[in-house]
Amino acid sequence: MNKKMRELGALKEEALDKGLNESRKELMKLKAQVAMGTVPKNPAEIRKLKRHIARILTLKKSKEAGKKA
């Protein structure tokens, strides 16, 4: 596991949900900027947010699977 996943793994479920919602809102804002034709300040931020969201979802699924087992 890399450093980011270990940091996320230490968070509680509520913190993960909050981070997920914040990341999704930020991604929505950036996608709206692109759709309107403006260039975001940091185009790589979209990719970073997508990966962050995927990390959180992966971690939530693995925790959920661990509870069932």
Buried (B, 14 or more C-beta within 10 A) or exposed (E): EEEEBEEBEEBEEEEBEEBBEEBBEBBEEBEEBEEEEEEBEEEEEBEEBEEBBEBBEEBBEEEEEEEEE
